[in-house]
Amino acid sequence: MGLKVKNRIMARAVTVRNSYRCSMERNQSGKYCVRIQVRFPRHAWSLEVFFLASAFNRAMTKLEESLDFLQRNEEKLWFWGVDRAEDMGFSAEFLREAGLKLDRRSEFPRKATSLTVVPELEVPAFALGPMRRGLAESMEPPRAQAAGD
């Protein structure tokens, strides 16, 4: 009996989780640029993507959709992005269908929020609240206020 409990506790302690780092910035045209850096530990690889949105609320809706897409398609993304890396055109096209683009920038912003999710599970809605707050707080102050300083 004691061994079963110990095994269950150990299994819970070593649960593999996908790790997401998200950042949001405004570009020169005023659009929100949302960058997502995801680490998939089952295959020991990472993927960086981004998308643009015209409003903060639209960016948050698209972020939720993007996280769900990445969660559901981890195996396909890994297969076409790593195992078959010579065919990155397909991988980019697959991402484009979800409104995402490969992010080839070398550095990720320091102001980022994080989220971890068990592979293949949906992103829990309650986890998006703190992420939304973190992204809102990370945004730069409005330009008019900065110009007045």
Stockholm file with secondary structure:
# STOCKHOLM 1.0

chainA/1-149         MGLKVKNRIMARAVTVRNSYRCSMERNQSGKYCVRIQVRFPRHAWSLEVFFLASAFNRAMTKLEESLDFLQRNEEKLWFWGVDRAEDMGFSAEFLREAGLKLDRRSEFPRKATSLTVVPELEVPAFALGPMRRGLAESMEPPRAQAAGD
#=GR chainA/1-149 SS CHHHHHHHHHHHHTCCCEEEEEEEEECTTSCEEEEEEEEETTTTEEEEEEEEESSHHHHHHHHHHHHHHHHHTHHHHHIIIIITGGGHHHHHHHHHHTTCEECCCSCCCSSCEEEEECTTSCCCHHHHHHHHHHHHHHSCCCHHHHHHC
#=GC SS_cons         CHHHHHHHHHHHHTCCCEEEEEEEEECTTSCEEEEEEEEETTTTEEEEEEEEESSHHHHHHHHHHHHHHHHHTHHHHHIIIIITGGGHHHHHHHHHHTTCEECCCSCCCSSCEEEEECTTSCCCHHHHHHHHHHHHHHSCCCHHHHHHC
//
